[in-house]
Amino acid sequence: MSSTDPSGKSSPGITITGTPTEGVENGCIVMQSGATLYLLLGGDRSVLMSGQPVVVRGVPDPGLMTTCQQGTPFRVTEVKPA
């Protein structure tokens, strides 16, 4: 999949939908989408942690090292209520 960034260029990305929750480590936010648990990096935390389902657009970054100890890192480029 791809999306268009502000410069008008196409960039890779996927869209996932779900309800984010706090991860096992302080400050970490995770969201289940199908069989995959994503670690959400970036995005508006007030929307992500509203307790409501959201639609998140971004790019998985499975090679990124984090201290969150769970989920596939996912760089959020856009988040909105579902």
C-alpha positions as CSV (number, residue, x, y, z in Angstrom):
1,M,0.0,0.0,0.0
2,S,1.1,3.6,-0.4
3,S,-0.1,7.0,0.7
4,T,0.6,10.5,-0.4
5,D,2.8,12.6,1.9
6,P,2.5,16.5,2.1
7,S,5.0,16.9,-0.7
8,G,2.7,14.9,-3.0
9,K,5.1,12.0,-3.2
10,S,3.8,8.4,-2.7
11,S,5.1,6.8,0.5
12,P,4.6,3.2,1.8
13,G,2.2,2.7,4.6
14,I,-0.7,0.6,6.0
15,T,-3.9,1.4,7.9
16,I,-4.9,-0.5,11.0
17,T,-8.0,-0.1,13.2
18,G,-8.4,-1.0,16.8
19,T,-8.4,0.2,20.4
20,P,-5.0,1.2,21.7
21,T,-4.0,0.1,25.2
22,E,-1.1,0.8,27.6
23,G,1.8,-1.6,27.1
24,V,3.7,-3.4,29.8
25,E,6.3,-0.6,30.0
26,N,5.5,2.9,31.1
27,G,4.7,5.2,28.1
28,C,4.2,2.4,25.6
29,I,1.0,2.1,23.6
30,V,0.1,-1.1,21.8
31,M,-2.8,-2.0,19.5
32,Q,-3.9,-5.4,18.2
33,S,-4.7,-5.7,14.5
34,G,-5.6,-9.2,13.3
35,A,-2.9,-11.5,14.5
36,T,-0.3,-8.7,15.0
37,L,0.3,-6.6,18.0
38,Y,1.7,-3.2,17.1
39,L,3.7,-0.8,19.2
40,L,2.5,2.6,18.2
41,L,5.2,5.3,17.9
42,G,4.1,8.9,17.5
43,G,0.6,10.1,16.9
44,D,-1.7,12.2,19.0
45,R,-1.7,10.5,22.4
46,S,-4.9,12.2,23.5
47,V,-6.7,10.5,20.5
48,L,-4.7,7.2,20.9
49,M,-5.5,6.9,24.6
50,S,-9.1,8.0,24.5
51,G,-10.3,4.5,25.1
52,Q,-12.1,4.6,21.8
53,P,-11.4,2.7,18.5
54,V,-9.1,4.6,16.2
55,V,-7.8,4.3,12.6
56,V,-4.0,4.6,12.4
57,R,-1.9,5.1,9.3
58,G,1.8,4.5,9.3
59,V,4.7,2.2,8.5
60,P,5.8,-0.9,10.4
61,D,9.4,-0.8,11.4
62,P,10.2,-4.3,12.7
63,G,13.9,-3.7,12.9
64,L,13.6,-0.8,15.3
65,M,14.9,-1.4,18.8
66,T,12.7,-0.1,21.7
67,T,12.4,-0.5,25.4
68,C,8.7,-1.4,25.3
69,Q,9.4,-5.2,25.1
70,Q,6.3,-6.0,23.0
71,G,4.7,-5.5,19.7
72,T,6.0,-4.7,16.2
73,P,7.2,-1.1,16.1
74,F,4.8,1.0,14.0
75,R,5.6,4.6,13.1
76,V,2.3,6.5,13.2
77,T,1.8,9.2,10.5
78,E,-1.9,9.8,11.1
79,V,-4.5,8.9,13.7
80,K,-8.2,9.6,13.9
81,P,-11.2,8.3,15.7
82,A,-12.8,5.2,14.0
